[in-house]
């Protein structure tokens, strides 16, 4: 049961929280919409993989599985992507640029100060632009917030990957502005 | 020097980042304004102390010092509050409720899952409401984002506490909507 009264079984994970406090839900959803579905030279699939990876590193089951399902919906890759993200994407063809950006995201997840000049140089070598580096850092940072919000209030979430497929389709194709 | 081109010496800490990407600046500032200055039964001074404490635990000098200066401006407590927050507020009269909420914020800073039912029960014993617990968790989570954003992009920030006093006054009394 969540730490505060949320009607969380009907509204799992962050959904009950967004419903509980609409004043903070608005900027949180606007941020997610801009970062994950707004104009960018990174595809939405790539950005959802970054979001899902950070959530997995923070052990947030709801955020990892829902955003991995959104990535699968964008990439039409099937449900196996959800577990492949946990393993570091051994079975998913992704660009070398995304792999170095995922390394930067992992550094940010631990602490912002962990990002080194060498990490940035490696990203530039793979063609990453300032805007892509900026957005990678902010996506990673934002999911360090969303993950703590969801878990810090003890919200409930369904266990099996299959329970997230419809949610992932909605996140990918309807977006974050329509809650 | 910051990891991306920001004109950061003129626009220290997060300011250069907000200026660099206005599309994400808007929801980030709206979130800060609502959480730190919007209607709440926690005072803005108390909420800025939570924000500054989390930032100190994350070792983010810019966010800690600027939000501690904002707390000092709200509480008219003088510059010593900035260092007193680092030490756990031994010389600042704060309520027992704020002390247990700061403990919850510290748990969230490490990982959302660290918040226990006992932590929540201790907060309720000091009179904390659902809304106060919610906002404490979200403020702590949000500063885990802001801190990683500011440090993950390697932004520059002035060192001495004195350099933040005017900024703190502006954050407290003008707010976060006017950048």
Interface residues (C-beta under 8 A of the other chain):
Chain A: X3 X4 X5 X17 X20 X21 X23 X24 X26 X27 X28 X30 X31 X34 X35 X38 X58 X59 X60 X104 X107 X108 X109 X111 X112 X113 X115 X117 X120 X130 X131 X133 X134 X135 X137 X138 X140 X141 X142 X144 X145 X146 X147 X148 X149 X150 X151 X152 X153 X154
Chain B: X3 X4 X5 X17 X20 X21 X23 X24 X26 X27 X28 X30 X31 X34 X35 X38 X58 X59 X60 X104 X107 X108 X109 X111 X112 X113 X115 X117 X120 X130 X131 X133 X134 X135 X137 X138 X140 X141 X142 X144 X145 X146 X147 X148 X149 X150 X151 X152 X153 X154
